[in-house]
Amino acid sequence: MAWMIVTEDSAEGPRIRADRAVMDAHWTYEQSIADKVLAAGSLRDDEGKTPRGSLLILDVATRDEALAILQADPATKAGLRGRITITRWNVAILDRRVVD
């Protein structure tokens, strides 16, 4: 089942995102869980330049598993995440394909 995680950056977001070591570790981590990821990416301002948060959609069994994956992320451990919302996502269209 799919779980959608939407996060807003903490007040420390710009500093943390500028830290190459943290963001490289974050990307390496995301690649390591790619088999569970349906979609992932940063949420940006209207001009598409400044990251403000993130979207992560995971294909895992439970909300607790989705939260554990987010909490294991080096960017989360570094304090990037502010507000976090986790919602079960009922897939209707994925990758421009209708899902039954």
C-alpha positions, 0 to 999 in steps of 0.5 A: 500500500502507498503512503504519502509523506509531505514535509515542510523544511524546518527553520534550519532547512536552508543551512542543512540543504547547503550542507553537501555532506548531509544532502549527499548522504540523503541521496545515497539513502534514497537510492538505497530504498528505491525499491520502496519509493513510488515518487520522491522530490523536493517541493519548491517555491512558485519559481521552482528555485527554492526548496521548501519541503519534500514529497515521498510516496512509499510502497510499504505495508504500514504507516509505522514503516513509512515513518521509520524510513523517513526517520532513518534519512540522514536529512531528517536526522540532521533536522531538515524536517519541520512539519510532517504529514503521513497519509495513506494514498489510494493510487488511481493514476501512476506514471500516467497509467490508470491503476485498478 
